[in-house]
Amino acid sequence: MPIMNGLSSSISATALPTPIPTPPTVRFISSALIAVAVAVLTTSLAREIQVIMLLISAGAAFLILFSHPYRKEIRTFLEKRNLHYTPKFSQVVPLFFVWLALMLAPLLAPAPFWVTAIAFFITFGWMWLIFPHVDGTRALAFVDTPPRT
């Protein structure tokens, strides 16, 4: 029965609470701004305007993410455990789909409003789901757990 023990331990590991959750306002606003960055590329606006809006919305999303006080709480949490905050490859992988959407969205332009809305809501939903993994707060739940052998 080692398979079941492994399964039960992985299930219990996913039930660990996040010690410093991503603030809902940061998660919502940043997800919406990234969704705007993708959706604007499907519109009939001039390409220059699309790129400017993309840069402003993506820049604002990162500014909100990295300037919020909860980032200091994360650093303090890790420093108490003699750990350093370093981005990991696994944090960037979920963003591949957003990058893909950014690359493919201009192919839809000029899209009807409903296509732009669908692009926005799909991107927003995906960003909302993966946000704790991307900003690193979800990984904090596993800091105090011993590594699996």
Summary of the structure (lengths in Angstrom):
residues: 149
radius of gyration: 18.4
end to end distance: 16.5
largest distance: 61.5
contacts: 389
relative contact order: 0.19
helix: 74%
strand: 0%
